[in-house]
Amino acid sequence: MRPPKQSLEITDVVEWRDGEIRRVVDYLAAEEPLEIRVNGTPLSVTMRTPGHDLELTAGFLLTEGIIDGADQLKGIRSVLNEKTGRSNLVEVEIIDANCDPASMRRNFFAASSCGVCGKASIESIRRRGLRALNPDFRVTPEVLYSLADKLRGDQAVFEKTGGLHAAGLFTAEGELLELREDIGRHNAVDKIIGWALLEKRLPLSNHILMVSGRGGFELAQKAIAAGIAAMASVSAPSSLAVKLARELGLTLIGFLRGSRFVVYSHGERVVPGGNAV
């Protein structure tokens, strides 16, 4: 997979290797602010890796509970800055919103590592009345073992820079449907969910979300918002993510590396080979 052009920047660096010094060209993961405006009102600014900005915006609006589905998106477009030649603004027109965008600004500045920092409350997620996650979804250990390598093998920007997170959407059989990269884990997940929203594939009730790094609360709540039944991460989940997953029915898997993983909640969905559906 070729990385989006705007996701990479090139710079000169000084490399030390085996006591020798040389100047080389290096790739950097791009990081720029993205402003989201809803019905003409500024809603949020997030630091992200440019690329798939419409998906990021759509996913953010869904996982934040501002919209419930694609039918509420009357229009969504990137706005080009003629002076810089870059687009760091997405304008959205929504109908039948669950909120007044002006009242939801909440001093938003979602830094790339924090996600929805001011809203880390299980009760606030429960009150949204999200759809129940698919109780019949099943996946085999063998499929789970394969996910980390598939995710890592398709990370085009990480391959160049070594500095990005990834989120991948898989079928129960382990087929990678889509992968997105970003400097922020929560952005990568929003891009995946936004892709599914714009493609009218929600709810993702028969899919697995695999993320690089840790499985934090904000990722778990985004997975639940999209109807995903199982989420796996390369590293550990947080305590709040585990509590949320147990209460709202998400199968949460951590330390998925090679032939080992740990199931923290709803392990009934992980079954021996031949019994997955």
C-alpha positions, 0 to 999 in steps of 0.5 A: 500500500502506498502512503498518502503523499500528504502523510509524509515529510522529508528532512535532512538529518545527521546519523551516527552509526558505528562511530561514523557521522553522515548526513542522510534524508529521512522521512517524518510522519506529518502532523498538522491541525485539523479544524472541524466545523459543523453547520458553520460553527467551529467544533474541534481542533485535533492534531492528526496526520493528514490524509483521509480527513473526511473519514476522520471527521465522520468517524469523530462525529459518530463516536462522539455521539453527535450523529447516529448515522450517515443519513444525518450527513447532508454534506462534508467537504475539505476546504483548501487554503489557497495560500498554503495549498493545504487543507486543514479544515473540514466543513460538515452540514448535519441534520437532526443532530443530537446536540447543538454544535455551539454548545459542544465546543467544550474547549476542544483541543484533542491532542493526538495522544489523549482522545476525548480527555474531558469525557472519560466516564462510563456513565456518559457512554451508557446514557447514549443508548448505543446498540447492543454488541453482537452476542453471536460473533465468534473468532478463533485463536488462530485468526487472532494470532494472525492479526498483528503481522497483517496489521504491521505488514500493511503500515505503509507510513510506519514503514517509512517513518517508524512513528505512527499508530495504526488501526485495522478492520478485520473480518472474523476470518482474518481478512484485512478490510481497511487500515488507517494510520495516524500519529494518534491512536484515536484518530486512526480508529476514527478514520476506520469508523468514518470509512465504514460510516461513509460506505454505509457499512455500520454497524460493524457487528461481525468485525474485529478492530486491531490497534497498535499500542495500548487499548485505552478507554477512548478506543474501546468507546469508539469501537462500541459506538461502531457496533464492533464486538471485539477489539484487540491491541498489541499492548495492554488495555487500561483499567477503565477500558476493561471496565467499560468493555465488561459493562457494555459487552465488548470482547477486549484482547490485549498483548496480542503478539505472535501466539499469545494474547490475553482476554480481559472481557467477554471471552465467550466470543473466542472459540477453538477452530471450527466453531467460529461464525 
